[in-house]
Amino acid sequence: MQDRLLTLKHLRYFVALAHSGQYRRAAEQLDLSQPSLSQQIAAFESVLGVKLVERGRRGVILTPAGREVLDQAQGILDGVDRLMGVSQSLQDGVSGTLRLGSTSTIGPYVLPRFLQHLHAEHPDLKLVVRDGAPRELLNELGNGVHDVVISQLPIREKDFQSVPLYREPLMLAVARDHRLAGRGLVTPEDLAGEDLLALGDAYALRNEVSRLGMASGARLRDDYEGTSLDALRQMVAMNMGITLLPSLYVRSEVPDENGDVAVVPVKGGLYRTVGLIWRHTTGKPALLRRFREVAETVISQVFNDRVQPMGG
């Protein structure tokens, strides 16, 4: 009879598999081996007495029963998450653990100051940070891997809520010996015929580069997709093309003089909006509220010389 008991572990494993679409990816998120995850899913199916998933060529396919069970399982897990967060919401102070997902084009340049301020204000609050590409982070947010994600906005997912933190200028980066280096300002027309370099399509920043190409007549190279801002900068330094770099990255990694690339503003201004994203059903409203307050304070006090604060 013990084997017929339904557990929260069954629900979490099934929801993670359903959202990730692959046993390998779900197992990595859950820190399990694939065989162990397969056994847990089979046990869940045995408890319910129905087939929930099928293996397809491109990953997992939910059966009709699986789709119905997914909605119910997600609702139960959301309710448990809210229940566990009730005591923290009622506390005067802030303690516990907040799991934060951060994109690699944002986190390294703002999170150290966030963490410094957060620890000073709320030493009992533990922040667990994990980097990833935006698509991956949002998928993991839906699975409950993260409580909040800092990423580029806007988002289209209906199950998430977001708030903008700041508007960040994007700077044109060219090689030091490029014809546009040293300009005080460039126009989109100046970029006609240039090769544009961008991150892979998992990164929202690629969309800004693509839009610049369409507006200026520059060519977005499809034979190279960067995996990091550092990789893009190095390609630009070798005159393989030009790109857009976020202002906070430029401040951190590109010296005003003697750097390997030159940065130039584009007439009219190019920007991206960065903000916080969380599930509507999160069970940690108090922790999220305090983290948002800290983030807005740091942006307005530390980074307002490079970005436009939007919080508050």
C-alpha positions as CSV (number, residue, x, y, z in Angstrom):
1,M,0.0,0.0,0.0
2,Q,3.0,2.3,0.7
3,D,3.9,2.2,-3.0
4,R,0.5,3.6,-3.9
5,L,1.0,6.9,-1.9
6,L,1.2,10.1,-3.9
7,T,4.0,12.4,-2.8
8,L,5.0,16.0,-3.5
9,K,8.2,14.6,-5.0
10,H,6.1,12.9,-7.7
11,L,4.4,16.1,-8.5
12,R,7.7,18.2,-8.7
13,Y,9.4,15.6,-10.8
14,F,6.5,15.4,-13.3
15,V,6.1,19.2,-13.6
16,A,9.8,19.6,-14.2
17,L,9.8,17.0,-16.9
18,A,6.7,18.4,-18.5
19,H,8.0,22.0,-18.6
20,S,11.5,21.1,-19.8
21,G,10.4,18.6,-22.4
22,Q,13.4,16.3,-22.0
23,Y,14.5,13.8,-19.4
24,R,18.1,14.9,-19.6
25,R,17.3,18.6,-19.0
26,A,14.8,17.9,-16.2
27,A,17.2,15.5,-14.5
28,E,19.9,18.2,-14.5
29,Q,17.5,20.8,-13.0
30,L,16.5,18.3,-10.3
31,D,20.1,17.1,-9.7
32,L,19.1,13.5,-10.5
33,S,20.3,10.9,-12.9
34,Q,18.1,10.2,-15.9
35,P,17.4,6.6,-14.8
36,S,16.3,7.8,-11.3
37,L,13.9,10.4,-12.9
38,S,12.5,7.8,-15.2
39,Q,11.8,5.5,-12.2
40,Q,10.1,8.3,-10.4
41,I,7.9,9.2,-13.3
42,A,7.0,5.5,-13.8
43,A,6.1,5.3,-10.1
44,F,3.9,8.4,-10.4
45,E,2.1,6.8,-13.4
46,S,1.6,3.6,-11.4
47,V,0.1,5.6,-8.5
48,L,-2.4,7.3,-10.8
49,G,-3.0,4.3,-13.0
50,V,-2.6,6.3,-16.2
51,K,0.1,6.9,-18.8
52,L,1.3,10.5,-18.5
53,V,4.2,10.8,-21.0
54,E,5.5,9.4,-24.2
55,R,9.0,9.6,-25.6
56,G,9.1,11.3,-29.0
57,R,12.0,12.1,-31.4
58,R,12.5,15.6,-29.9
59,G,11.7,14.8,-26.3
60,V,8.8,14.2,-24.0
61,I,5.2,14.3,-25.3
62,L,2.4,14.6,-22.7
63,T,-0.6,12.3,-23.2
64,P,-4.1,13.8,-22.8
65,A,-4.1,12.5,-19.3
66,G,-0.7,14.0,-18.7
67,R,-1.9,17.5,-19.8
68,E,-4.8,17.3,-17.4
69,V,-2.6,16.1,-14.5
70,L,0.0,18.8,-15.2
71,D,-2.6,21.6,-14.5
72,Q,-3.6,19.9,-11.3
73,A,0.0,19.2,-10.2
74,Q,1.1,22.7,-10.8
75,G,-1.8,24.1,-8.9
76,I,-1.0,21.9,-5.9
77,L,2.7,22.8,-5.9
78,D,1.8,26.5,-6.2
79,G,-0.5,26.2,-3.2
80,V,2.2,24.4,-1.1
81,D,4.7,27.2,-2.1
82,R,2.3,29.8,-0.9
83,L,1.7,27.9,2.4
84,M,5.4,27.6,3.1
85,G,5.8,31.4,2.5
86,V,3.0,32.5,4.9
87,S,5.2,32.5,8.0
88,Q,7.9,34.5,6.2
89,S,5.3,37.0,5.0
90,L,4.2,37.6,8.6
91,Q,7.7,38.1,10.0
92,D,8.8,41.6,10.7
93,G,12.3,40.8,9.6
94,V,13.5,38.9,6.5
95,S,15.1,35.5,6.6
96,G,15.1,32.3,4.5
97,T,16.4,31.6,1.0
98,L,15.6,33.4,-2.2
99,R,16.6,31.6,-5.4
100,L,17.6,34.1,-8.2
101,G,18.1,33.4,-11.9
102,S,20.3,35.9,-13.7
103,T,21.3,36.2,-17.4
104,S,25.0,36.4,-18.1
105,T,24.6,39.8,-19.8
106,I,23.2,41.4,-16.7
107,G,24.0,39.5,-13.5
108,P,27.8,39.9,-13.3
109,Y,27.5,43.7,-13.6
110,V,24.8,44.4,-11.1
111,L,24.5,41.5,-8.7
112,P,27.7,42.0,-6.6
113,R,26.4,45.4,-5.5
114,F,22.9,44.0,-4.9
115,L,24.3,41.2,-2.8
116,Q,26.5,43.6,-0.8
117,H,23.6,45.8,0.0
118,L,21.2,42.9,0.7
119,H,23.6,41.3,3.2
120,A,24.1,44.6,5.0
121,E,20.4,45.2,5.3
122,H,19.2,41.6,5.8
123,P,22.0,39.3,7.0
124,D,19.7,36.4,7.7
125,L,18.5,36.3,4.1
126,K,20.3,33.8,1.9
127,L,20.4,34.4,-1.9
128,V,21.2,31.5,-4.2
129,V,22.2,32.7,-7.7
130,R,22.3,30.7,-11.0
131,D,23.2,32.1,-14.4
132,G,21.7,31.1,-17.7
133,A,20.2,32.2,-21.0
134,P,16.9,34.0,-20.7
135,R,14.8,31.3,-22.3
136,E,16.3,28.7,-20.0
137,L,15.8,30.9,-16.9
138,L,12.1,31.5,-17.7
139,N,11.6,27.8,-18.2
140,E,13.2,27.1,-14.8
141,L,11.2,29.9,-13.2
142,G,8.0,28.1,-14.3
143,N,9.4,24.9,-12.9
144,G,10.0,26.4,-9.5
145,V,13.8,26.3,-9.8
146,H,14.0,30.1,-9.3
147,D,11.8,32.4,-7.2
148,V,12.7,35.5,-9.3
149,V,14.7,36.2,-12.4
150,I,16.5,39.3,-13.5
151,S,16.3,39.6,-17.3
152,Q,15.5,41.8,-20.2
153,L,11.9,42.9,-20.7
154,P,9.3,42.6,-22.0
155,I,8.1,39.0,-21.5
156,R,5.0,37.3,-23.0
157,E,4.4,34.5,-20.5
158,K,1.0,34.9,-18.9
159,D,1.9,33.1,-15.7
160,F,4.6,35.6,-14.8
161,Q,4.6,39.1,-13.4
162,S,7.4,41.6,-14.0
163,V,8.5,45.0,-12.9
164,P,11.1,47.2,-14.7
165,L,14.2,48.2,-12.8
166,Y,16.2,50.3,-15.3
167,R,16.6,51.3,-18.9
168,E,20.1,50.7,-20.1
169,P,21.9,52.4,-23.1
170,L,23.4,50.1,-25.7
171,M,26.7,51.2,-27.2
172,L,28.2,50.4,-30.6
173,A,31.5,48.5,-30.2
174,V,34.0,48.6,-33.1
175,A,37.7,47.7,-33.4
176,R,40.2,50.3,-32.4
177,D,41.3,50.8,-36.1
178,H,37.7,50.8,-37.5
179,R,36.6,53.7,-39.6
180,L,34.0,54.6,-36.9
181,A,36.3,54.5,-33.9
182,G,36.8,57.9,-32.4
183,R,33.5,59.3,-33.6
184,G,31.5,61.2,-31.0
185,L,28.3,59.8,-32.5
186,V,27.3,57.6,-35.3
187,T,24.0,57.4,-37.2
188,P,22.3,54.3,-38.4
189,E,23.2,55.3,-42.0
190,D,26.9,55.1,-41.0
191,L,26.5,51.3,-40.5
192,A,25.2,50.4,-43.9
193,G,27.1,47.4,-45.2
194,E,28.8,46.6,-41.9
195,D,28.8,43.0,-40.5
196,L,26.9,42.8,-37.2
197,L,27.8,40.2,-34.5
198,A,25.3,39.0,-32.0
199,L,24.7,36.5,-29.2
200,G,22.7,33.3,-29.9
201,D,18.9,33.5,-30.3
202,A,18.4,32.4,-26.7
203,Y,19.4,35.9,-25.6
204,A,17.0,38.8,-25.8
205,L,19.9,41.2,-26.6
206,R,20.2,39.6,-30.1
207,N,16.8,41.2,-30.9
208,E,18.3,44.7,-30.4
209,V,21.2,43.9,-32.7
210,S,18.8,42.4,-35.3
211,R,16.6,45.5,-35.2
212,L,19.7,47.8,-35.7
213,G,20.7,45.8,-38.8
214,M,17.2,46.1,-40.3
215,A,17.1,49.9,-39.6
216,S,20.6,50.6,-40.9
217,G,21.3,48.2,-43.7
218,A,24.0,46.4,-41.7
219,R,24.2,42.6,-42.2
220,L,23.6,40.3,-39.2
221,R,26.2,37.5,-39.5
222,D,24.6,34.1,-39.4
223,D,27.8,32.1,-39.4
224,Y,28.8,33.2,-35.8
225,E,26.7,33.4,-32.6
226,G,28.5,34.6,-29.5
227,T,28.1,32.7,-26.2
228,S,29.1,35.7,-24.1
229,L,29.7,39.5,-24.2
230,D,33.4,38.8,-23.8
231,A,33.4,36.6,-26.8
232,L,31.6,39.2,-28.9
233,R,34.1,41.9,-27.8
234,Q,37.0,39.8,-28.8
235,M,35.6,39.1,-32.2
236,V,35.0,42.9,-32.6
237,A,38.6,43.6,-31.6
238,M,39.8,41.3,-34.4
239,N,37.7,43.3,-36.9
240,M,35.3,40.4,-37.5
241,G,32.3,42.8,-37.3
242,I,30.7,45.3,-35.0
243,T,28.1,44.8,-32.2
244,L,26.1,46.4,-29.4
245,L,27.3,46.2,-25.8
246,P,25.3,47.2,-22.7
247,S,26.4,50.2,-20.8
248,L,27.1,48.5,-17.5
249,Y,29.2,45.9,-19.3
250,V,31.2,48.7,-21.0
251,R,31.8,50.4,-17.6
252,S,33.1,47.1,-16.1
253,E,35.1,45.6,-19.0
254,V,36.0,48.2,-21.6
255,P,38.6,50.8,-20.4
256,D,38.1,54.4,-21.7
257,E,41.6,54.3,-23.2
258,N,43.8,51.5,-24.5
259,G,41.0,49.0,-24.5
260,D,40.7,46.4,-27.3
261,V,37.6,48.0,-28.7
262,A,36.2,51.5,-29.0
263,V,32.6,52.3,-28.0
264,V,30.5,54.9,-29.7
265,P,26.9,56.1,-29.0
266,V,24.3,55.7,-31.8
267,K,22.2,58.8,-32.7
268,G,18.7,58.7,-31.2
269,G,19.8,56.2,-28.5
270,L,19.5,52.4,-28.3
271,Y,18.3,50.9,-25.1
272,R,17.1,47.7,-23.4
273,T,14.9,47.4,-20.4
274,V,15.9,45.2,-17.5
275,G,13.6,44.0,-14.7
276,L,12.5,41.4,-12.2
277,I,10.2,38.5,-13.2
278,W,8.4,36.1,-10.9
279,R,5.4,33.7,-10.9
280,H,2.0,35.1,-10.0
281,T,1.7,32.3,-7.5
282,T,5.0,32.7,-5.7
283,G,4.9,31.8,-2.0
284,K,7.6,34.3,-1.0
285,P,6.0,37.8,-1.4
286,A,7.9,39.3,1.5
287,L,11.3,38.2,0.3
288,L,10.5,39.3,-3.2
289,R,9.4,42.7,-2.0
290,R,12.5,43.3,0.1
291,F,14.8,42.1,-2.8
292,R,13.0,44.5,-5.2
293,E,13.4,47.4,-2.7
294,V,17.2,46.6,-2.5
295,A,17.5,46.4,-6.2
296,E,15.8,49.7,-6.8
297,T,17.9,51.4,-4.1
298,V,21.2,50.1,-5.6
299,I,20.1,51.1,-9.2
300,S,19.2,54.6,-8.1
301,Q,22.3,55.2,-5.9
302,V,25.1,53.2,-7.6
303,F,24.3,52.9,-11.3
304,N,22.3,56.0,-12.1
305,D,25.2,57.5,-14.0
306,R,24.9,54.8,-16.6
307,V,21.3,53.7,-16.6
308,Q,17.9,55.2,-16.2
309,P,16.2,53.9,-13.0
310,M,12.5,52.9,-13.5
311,G,11.6,51.4,-10.1
312,G,9.6,52.9,-7.3
